[in-house]
Amino acid sequence: MARANTQGAAFRFEIVATTAFLTLVDLFAAQAILPALTQAYRASPAAMSFAVNASTIGMAAGGLGVAIFGQRIDRRIGIFMSLGLLCIPTLALSTLPPLPLFTLLRIVQGVCMSSAFALTLAYLGERLDGRNAAVAFAAYITGNVASNLIGRLLSAGVADHLGLSANFEVFAALNIAGALLVYCTVPSTPRKMDAAPTMTGGRLLAHWRDPRQVAGFAIGFCILFAFIGTFTFVNFVLARPPLGFTMMQIGTSYFVFLPAIFTTPLAGNAARRFGTRPAMWAGLSVALLGLPLLLAETAHAVQAGMVLVAAGTFFVQAIATGYVSRVAESDRGGASGIYLASYFLGGMTGSIVLGQLFDRIGWSACVMGIGGALLAACVLTRLLRPIAPPPIFTATT
């Protein structure tokens, strides 16, 4: 019986992680081909980075949409439809449209990805008890880490060998695969109709009145601000002298995410064993230690810095995602939606602010901005409060 439960938990971990991978594989994959896109569109690094990272605007909008209307959406149908529709803007990007339309399509991609992401988090929070949910959230963030690594590798490889258009066609096929996986593995859930329009404002404000949740939302903002700043603009550092990486070399440099695939699943257990705040501070400290290495002039040092920033930020993201969902006493879909909106708004803000620093002052100023966001997250972590131990019972079916 114990072996069967272990196998069932392992299978559930794999399904959740794979779903996350296929949900978010488009999100940052194009960052690996930013130098090539910048050349193809003859745009500045800041302008092209804004277009590629415009998906985070859609992610924030999708998160807010789920926060407002999530109570009315069947989880299975919502996730399936979001991933099925995602292939449409992805395929349209293969035509390499004008930059304003490229930006708009990336926003639409973000809305589809975020809707699927937030609904999946709500589904996990509603269907699993506290212990199993923590593991499931870690599995979901692990899939997110894998999508960051494999998505970038795949994007760089396909674009290098088959061209930029083929890159987006391959990712459209992955979008369809994600929709099919959800259709086959996610059970239906009862449709909730208890969120009347007149109650929406009060329901959402309730989340903002809880200082624990507000701190979690703000930490999410800071984390993606720092992550976007690092892994968007480091591509230009790798491509230019003295490093001079080719597009494929830039893609393979994202093996720096590999350690995070193994450390992120430990986040839930670390938070339970040592406490949420100590675990978060540990992750943030790791990320901060990587920043000086990003300023080095050797490839090994820069990549070591990327390893530390990736491992630390993903670790903290896994803890914060689970914390916000579990600390919400009701309407976990709304809490997850607001968290995602804050998280991706931080990413878009980081892209704009740090892009201007990179263009106008340079990489050193950009790294200082990243450090400021991580230090702000350290301060905000003090506002978190322990969560009462969850009751011990099995996952609902």
N, C-alpha and C positions, 0 to 999 in steps of 0.2 A: 504493500500500500504506500509506504513512504517513497519507494522507488518510483511508483506510478505518479505520485504527487510531484516528485522532483522532475520527472520527465515532462509532466504537464506544464510545470512552471517554466522549464527551459524552452518548451515549444512556444508558450505564450510570449516569453522574452523575445524569441526570434521573430515571431509574427509582428509584435509591436515595433521592434527595431527596424524590420524590413519596411513596414508601412511608413514609418518616419523617414526612412531613406528615400523612398519613392515619392513622398509628399514634398520633400524639401530639396531634392537633388538639383532643381533648376535655380535655387535661390542665389547661390554664390558661385556656381560653376563658371559663369561668364567672366568672373574676376581673373581666372587663369589666362584668359585670352584678351585681357584689357589692352596690352600694348598693340596687339594685332588689330583690335577693333578701333583703337585710337588712330592707327595709321590708315585703316580702311576708310574711316569717316573724316580723316584729317581734322580731328578735334583736339582740344587741349586735354591733358590728363584729368583735370577737375571736371570738365564738361562731359567727357566720356564716362568717368566714374559716377557722376550724378545719374546719367542715363541708365547705366548698368544697375546701380543701387536703387533706382526708382522703385524696384520691386518692394523695397521696405515701406514705401508710402502705401502701396496696396496691402501689404501685410498689416500695417497699423489700421487701415480702413476695414479690412476683413475682420480683424480682432474686435473692433468696436461694433461691427455689424452683428457678430455672434453674441457679444455682450448684451446688445439690445434685443435681438430677435431669437437668440439661442434657445430660449425656453419653448419656442413654438416649433423647433426643427427636429425631426426624427434624425438621430445621430447617424445611423447607417446610411440613410438616403442622402443626408447632407454631405457626408464625407465622400460618398461615391460620386455624387453630382459635381462636387468641387474638383475632384481629381479628373473626372471625365472631361469637364469643360476646360481644364488647364491646357490640354493638348492644342486647343484652337489658337490662343495667342502665341504659344511656343512654335507652332508650325508657321504662323505668320511672320515670326522673326527670321525664319530661314530665307525670306525674300530680301533681307537686309534693307528694310524700309528707311525713309529719311529719319534723321535723328529724333525729331519731335514724336513721330509715330513709334519709333523704337522705344522711346521713353514711356509712351502711353501703354504699349503692349507689355512692357515690364511691370507697370502698375497693375494691369489686369491679371498678369501672372501672380503677383503678390496677393491680390484679393482671393484668388482661387486657392493658393497654397495656405494662406492664413485661415481661411474658413475651415479647410480640412484639418489644419493643425489644432485650432481652438476647439473644434467639435470633438476631435479625438481626445484631447486632454480632459474635456468635460465628461466624455464617455468613460474614460479610465477612472476619474474621480468618483463618478456615480456608481460604477459597477464593481469596484474593488474596495476592500477594507483598507485601513491606513497602512498596514505593513505591505500588503501586496501592491497597493497603489504606489508607494515609494519606489519599489523595484520596477514597476511598470513605467513610471516617469523617467527613471534612470535609463531604462531600455529605450524609451522614445528619444531621449537626448543622445544616447549612444548612436542610434540610427541617424540622428542629425549630424553627429560628428563624422560618421561614415559618409554621409552625403557630401559633406564639405570636402573630404579627401577624395573619394572616388569620383564625385562630380567634376572636380577640378582636373583630375587626371584624365578622365574620359573626354572632357571638353578640349583640353590641350592636345590630346592624342588625335582625336577626330579632326579638329581644325587644322592641325599640322599636316595630316596626311590626306584629308579629303576636302578641306576648305571650311570656311565659316558657315556657309549655308547648311552643309551636311551635319554640322554640329547640332544645330537646332532641330533638325529632323530626327536625329537619334534621341534627343531629349523628349520630343513629342511622343515617341514610341514608349519611353519610360513612363510618361504620364498615363498612358492607356494601361500599361501593366499595373500601375498603382491602383487605378480604379477597379480593375479586375480582381486584384488581391483583396481589396476591401469588400467587394461584392461577395466573394467566396468565404471570407473568414470573420466578418463582423456581424454578430447577431442583431436582429431588430430590437429596438427599445421602444417603450411606450411613448407616445407623442404627448408633450406637455403643453397645456393651453392656459396655464395659470398666470401668465404675464400679460395683463391687460395694458393697452397703451398708456392709460392714465397712471399706471403703477411704475412704468419704466424708469422715469426720472428718480423717483424715490428708491427704487431697487438698486440702481447704479450708484446713487449717492451713498447708500449704506456701505458700499465697499470703500469709498473714499473717507468715510468717517472712522474707519478702523485703522489706527496708526500702523499696525503690523502689516496690513495689506499695502498701505501707501508706501511704506519703506520697501516692501518687496517690489512694487511697481517701479520705484525710483532706482533700485539696484539693477533691475532689468534694463532700464534706460541706459545706465552707465556701462553695463557690460557690453551691449552691442555697439555703443558709441566707441568703446575701446577696440572691440574686435574688428569692426568695419575699418577703423582708422589703420589698424595694423595690416590686415590682409587685403586691403584695397591698394594702398600706396606702396607697400613693400614690393609689389610686382614691378613697379617702375624702378625701384632701387636695384632689384635683381637684374633687370634688363639693361640698365645703363652701365658704363664703365665705373669702377674697375671690375665689376663682377661679370657683366656682359652675357647673361644667360639667354639661350634661345627660348622660343615659346615652349618647346617640349621640356626643356630643362626647368622652366618655371613651373610647369605642370607637375613634374616629378618631385620638385622641391616640397610639394604639399604632402609628401610622406611625413612631414612634421606633425600631421594630425594623428598619425598612427598611435603614439603613446596615449593620446586622449581617448582613443577607442577602448583602451584597457583601464584607464583611471576613472573615466566618467561613470561606469556602472557601480563604482565604489562610493559614489557621492551620497546615495541614500543611506547606506549603512554607516558611513562616517558621520552624517548629521544625526542619526539616531544614537550612535555610541558616544560621540564627543559633544554633541549639541550643534544646533544650526549655526550660531555665531562663530564658534571656534573653527568649524569646518569651512565656513565661508572665508574667514580671515586667512586660513591656510591656503585656499585656492587663490585668493587675491594676492597673497604674498608671492606665490610661485609666478604669477603673471608679471608682477612688478619686477621680479628678479630678471626677467627676460628683456626688459626694455633697454638697459645699457648695451646688451649684445646686439640689438638691432642697429646700433650706430657704428658697429665695427666695419672694417673694410675687407674682411675675409668671408667667404661663403659659409664656412663651417660655423663661424661665430654668429652670423645673421640667422642661419637656420636653427642654431641652438636657441636663440632668442625666440624664434617663431614657435618652437616646441613648447617652451615654457609659457608663453602667452596663450597658446591654444589650449594646453592642458589646464591651466589655471582658470581661464574664462569659461570653458565648457563645464568644468567641475562646479563652479559657482552657479552657472545657469541651471544645471540639473537640480541643485539644492533649491534655488529660488523658485523654479517652476513648480516643484512639488510643494514647497512651503506655502505659496500663495493659494494653491488649490485646496490644500488641507486646512489652512487657517480660516478659510471662508466658512461661516456657519450655515450659509444657505446660498443658493444660486451660484454653484461652482462654475457653471458655464460662463456666467457674467464675470466672475473674478478672473478666470483664465483669459477671457477675451480682453479685459482691460489690461492685464499683465502683458499680453502679446502686443497690444496697441502701444503700450509704453515702451516695451522692448524694441520694437521696430521703429518707433519714432526716434528712439535714441540712435539707431543705426543710420537713419536718414540725416539726422542732425550731425552725427559724426562725419558722414560723407561730405556734407556741405562745409562745416566749420573746418575740419581737418584738411579738406581739399584746398580751401583757400590758404591755409597755413603752408601746405605743401607747395602750392604754386608760387606764393608770394615770398615765403621765407626759406622753406626747405624742409628736408626730412627731419632734422633735429627738432624743429619747432613742432612738427607733427607728432613726434614721439613724446614731447613734453605734454602736449594736449592729451595723448593717450594716458600718460601717467596721472594727469589731473583727474580724469574720469575714474580710474581705478582707485585713487585715493578717496574720491568722493564716495565710492561704493563701500570702502572700509569704514568711513564715518557713518554712513547710513545703516550698516550692519548692526551698529550699537542699538538701533531702534527696534530690532526684531525681538520678539519675546518667545519663550519656549512654548511648544505645542503640547497639550496634554497627551500622554501615551494612548494610542488607539486601542480599542477593544480587540481581542484576539478571536477572529472567526474567519471562516473561509470565504473566498470570492463568491459573489452572487452569480447565478447562471441564468 
